[in-house]
Amino acid sequence: MADRLGGGVEREAEGRRSGGGSRTLLDQRGISLKATATRMRWQRRKRDETRRTIRETAMRLFAQHGYAAVTVRRIADEAGVSTITLFRYFPAKEDLIFGFDLDGEPFAALRRVVSSANAATSAAELARHVASGTFGAISQAQADGLMAWLRVVRSDATLTAGLYARIPQWTDAVVRMVAGDDRRGDGRVGRDAQGDDVNFALRMTVTLVVAGAVEVLLEWERRCATPGDADLGTLLSVASDACALL
């Protein structure tokens, strides 16, 4: 009776083994909590794999045939999922291009760089830190994938406009992570933990960094005119040129 009334109260089951007994924590359905945690990890990995497969399939098709010519149904078919599953991960076709995990890279890298700066750090100095700490840490494999993504974006005017349209959203994501005000999870930045308006200087700085990073990447793609070329030295050179203009 107590277990039924306890809701989320854990129960303990005695299990016997040779040489002594052991206690296994069970949830209210009688399932091992360890087994539940293992299953949850498996489900998370499965979701990540499905998301990655869908996105990689979409990028391959976009690169081969052009963004406008590829339908969502074709992407789903070639990824081995239903269109319903695809839309569960990517609610709109553009999200296949811009649907980044705002808690993952590259936003986490930007957060680390911005968080490590002190209050006296200027926006220009911070941009230089980002150039070395983010662009300087990109591997060749990451650069190849990034270049393929940039070429798809640049090949379609709608996607290029969409890239610029998302700068405020990405700025908000970094500001929230730095200010520690992501409790609501609604994508909006309002007030920090002390109830004061989020620091205007922080927002201006992050806006400069995010918008500047977008321009650096687009210029890098322009300079690497040869298909398949994703030269890291050129990327760092573009980033250096950009910092010199600040």
C-alpha positions as CSV (number, residue, x, y, z in Angstrom):
1,M,0.0,0.0,0.0
2,A,2.8,2.4,0.9
3,D,4.5,1.8,-2.4
4,R,1.3,2.5,-4.3
5,L,0.7,5.7,-2.4
6,G,4.3,6.9,-2.6
7,G,4.3,7.8,-6.2
8,G,8.0,8.3,-7.1
9,V,9.3,6.6,-4.0
10,E,12.0,4.0,-4.8
11,R,11.6,0.4,-3.6
12,E,14.4,-1.9,-2.7
13,A,14.4,-5.6,-3.7
14,E,16.5,-8.2,-2.0
15,G,18.5,-10.3,-4.4
16,R,20.4,-13.3,-3.3
17,R,23.7,-14.3,-4.8
18,S,26.3,-16.9,-3.8
19,G,28.3,-15.6,-0.9
20,G,25.7,-13.1,0.3
21,G,22.8,-10.9,-0.8
22,S,22.7,-7.7,-2.7
23,R,20.1,-5.0,-2.9
24,T,18.8,-3.7,-6.2
25,L,17.0,-0.3,-6.4
26,L,13.8,-0.6,-8.3
27,D,11.4,2.0,-9.6
28,Q,7.7,1.9,-8.9
29,R,7.2,-0.5,-11.8
30,G,9.6,-2.9,-10.4
31,I,12.3,-2.2,-13.0
32,S,16.0,-1.8,-12.0
33,L,17.0,1.8,-11.9
34,K,20.3,0.8,-13.4
35,A,18.5,-0.9,-16.3
36,T,16.4,2.2,-16.7
37,A,19.4,4.5,-16.8
38,T,21.1,2.2,-19.3
39,R,18.0,2.2,-21.5
40,M,17.8,6.0,-21.4
41,R,21.5,6.3,-22.5
42,W,20.8,3.9,-25.3
43,Q,17.7,5.9,-26.4
44,R,19.7,9.1,-26.3
45,R,22.5,7.6,-28.5
46,K,19.8,6.3,-30.8
47,R,18.2,9.7,-31.2
48,D,21.6,11.3,-31.8
49,E,22.5,8.7,-34.4
50,T,19.1,9.2,-36.2
51,R,19.5,12.9,-36.2
52,R,23.0,12.7,-37.5
53,T,22.0,10.2,-40.3
54,I,19.1,12.4,-41.4
55,R,21.3,15.6,-41.5
56,E,24.2,13.9,-43.2
57,T,21.8,12.5,-45.9
58,A,20.3,15.9,-46.4
59,M,23.6,17.6,-46.8
60,R,24.8,15.0,-49.3
61,L,21.7,15.4,-51.4
62,F,21.8,19.2,-51.2
63,A,25.4,19.2,-52.3
64,Q,24.7,16.9,-55.2
65,H,21.4,18.3,-56.5
66,G,20.8,21.7,-54.9
67,Y,18.7,22.6,-51.9
68,A,15.6,23.5,-53.8
69,A,15.5,20.3,-55.9
70,V,15.6,17.9,-53.0
71,T,12.3,17.1,-51.3
72,V,11.9,16.2,-47.6
73,R,10.4,12.9,-48.7
74,R,13.5,11.9,-50.6
75,I,15.7,12.8,-47.7
76,A,13.6,10.6,-45.4
77,D,13.5,7.7,-47.8
78,E,17.3,7.8,-48.3
79,A,17.9,8.2,-44.6
80,G,15.7,5.2,-43.9
81,V,13.1,7.0,-41.8
82,S,9.5,8.2,-42.2
83,T,8.7,11.8,-43.0
84,I,7.0,12.0,-39.6
85,T,10.3,11.0,-37.9
86,L,12.2,13.5,-40.0
87,F,9.9,16.3,-39.0
88,R,10.2,15.3,-35.3
89,Y,13.9,16.0,-35.5
90,F,13.7,18.9,-38.0
91,P,10.3,20.7,-38.0
92,A,11.2,22.6,-41.2
93,K,13.3,21.9,-44.2
94,E,15.6,24.9,-43.3
95,D,16.3,23.2,-40.0
96,L,18.2,20.5,-41.8
97,I,20.7,23.3,-42.5
98,F,20.4,25.6,-39.5
99,G,19.1,23.2,-36.8
100,F,22.1,23.3,-34.5
101,D,22.0,22.1,-31.0
102,L,22.3,25.4,-29.1
103,D,23.9,23.6,-26.2
104,G,26.5,22.0,-28.4
105,E,29.3,23.2,-30.6
106,P,30.1,25.8,-31.9
107,F,28.0,27.6,-29.3
108,A,29.7,25.9,-26.3
109,A,33.1,26.9,-27.6
110,L,31.9,30.6,-27.9
111,R,30.5,30.4,-24.4
112,R,33.9,29.1,-23.0
113,V,35.7,32.0,-24.8
114,V,33.3,34.7,-23.7
115,S,33.1,33.4,-20.1
116,S,36.8,33.3,-19.8
117,A,37.1,37.0,-20.6
118,N,37.1,39.6,-17.8
119,A,34.9,42.7,-17.7
120,A,37.7,44.8,-19.0
121,T,38.1,42.8,-22.2
122,S,37.0,44.8,-25.3
123,A,34.9,43.4,-28.0
124,A,37.8,43.5,-30.4
125,E,40.0,41.6,-27.9
126,L,37.3,39.0,-27.4
127,A,36.9,38.6,-31.2
128,R,40.6,37.8,-31.3
129,H,40.2,35.2,-28.6
130,V,37.4,33.6,-30.6
131,A,39.5,33.5,-33.7
132,S,42.3,31.6,-31.9
133,G,40.2,29.6,-29.5
134,T,37.4,28.5,-31.9
135,F,38.7,28.7,-35.5
136,G,42.2,27.7,-34.4
137,A,40.9,24.5,-32.8
138,I,39.0,23.2,-35.9
139,S,40.3,19.9,-37.2
140,Q,40.6,19.3,-41.0
141,A,37.7,16.9,-40.9
142,Q,35.5,19.6,-39.2
143,A,36.7,22.1,-41.7
144,D,35.7,19.9,-44.6
145,G,32.2,19.4,-43.2
146,L,31.9,23.2,-42.5
147,M,33.0,24.0,-46.0
148,A,30.4,21.7,-47.5
149,W,27.8,23.3,-45.4
150,L,28.9,26.8,-46.4
151,R,28.7,25.9,-50.1
152,V,25.2,24.6,-49.8
153,V,24.2,27.8,-47.9
154,R,25.9,30.1,-50.5
155,S,24.3,28.2,-53.4
156,D,20.8,29.3,-52.4
157,A,19.7,32.9,-51.8
158,T,17.0,31.8,-49.3
159,L,19.5,29.9,-47.2
160,T,21.9,32.8,-47.3
161,A,19.2,35.1,-46.0
162,G,18.3,32.5,-43.5
163,L,21.8,32.4,-42.2
164,Y,21.8,36.2,-41.4
165,A,18.3,35.9,-40.0
166,R,19.5,33.5,-37.3
167,I,22.3,35.7,-36.0
168,P,20.0,37.1,-33.3
169,Q,18.9,33.6,-32.2
170,W,22.5,32.4,-31.9
171,T,23.5,35.6,-30.1
172,D,20.7,34.9,-27.6
173,A,21.9,31.4,-27.1
174,V,25.5,32.5,-26.2
175,V,24.3,35.3,-24.0
176,R,22.0,33.0,-22.1
177,M,24.8,30.5,-21.6
178,V,27.2,33.1,-20.4
179,A,24.7,34.9,-18.2
180,G,23.3,31.7,-16.8
181,D,19.8,32.6,-17.6
182,D,18.7,29.5,-19.6
183,R,16.2,28.3,-16.9
184,R,13.1,29.0,-18.9
185,G,14.3,27.2,-22.0
186,D,12.0,29.3,-24.2
187,G,14.8,30.9,-26.3
188,R,14.3,34.4,-24.9
189,V,16.7,36.5,-22.9
190,G,15.1,38.7,-20.3
191,R,16.6,39.1,-16.9
192,D,19.6,37.5,-15.2
193,A,19.6,35.6,-11.9
194,Q,19.6,38.9,-9.9
195,G,16.6,40.2,-11.7
196,D,18.5,42.9,-13.6
197,D,18.4,43.3,-17.3
198,V,20.9,41.2,-19.1
199,N,24.1,43.2,-19.5
200,F,23.9,45.4,-22.6
201,A,27.6,45.3,-23.1
202,L,27.6,41.5,-23.1
203,R,24.9,41.4,-25.7
204,M,26.7,43.9,-27.9
205,T,30.0,42.0,-27.6
206,V,28.4,38.6,-28.4
207,T,26.5,40.1,-31.3
208,L,29.8,41.4,-32.8
209,V,31.5,38.0,-32.2
210,V,28.7,35.9,-33.7
211,A,28.1,38.2,-36.7
212,G,31.8,38.5,-37.3
213,A,32.2,34.8,-37.2
214,V,29.5,34.4,-39.9
215,E,31.3,36.9,-42.1
216,V,34.7,35.2,-41.6
217,L,33.2,31.9,-42.6
218,L,31.5,33.3,-45.7
219,E,34.7,35.0,-46.8
220,W,36.7,31.8,-46.2
221,E,34.3,30.0,-48.5
222,R,34.7,32.7,-51.1
223,R,38.5,32.5,-51.0
224,C,38.6,28.7,-51.2
225,A,37.2,28.7,-54.7
226,T,38.4,25.2,-55.6
227,P,35.7,22.6,-54.9
228,G,36.7,20.4,-52.0
229,D,39.3,22.9,-50.8
230,A,38.9,23.8,-47.1
231,D,42.2,25.2,-46.2
232,L,42.7,25.8,-42.5
233,G,45.5,28.3,-43.1
234,T,43.1,30.4,-45.3
235,L,40.5,30.3,-42.5
236,L,43.0,31.6,-39.9
237,S,44.2,34.2,-42.4
238,V,40.6,35.5,-43.0
239,A,40.1,35.6,-39.2
240,S,43.3,37.6,-38.7
241,D,42.2,40.0,-41.5
242,A,38.9,40.5,-39.8
243,C,40.4,41.1,-36.4
244,A,42.8,43.7,-37.9
245,L,39.7,45.7,-39.1
246,L,38.3,46.0,-35.6
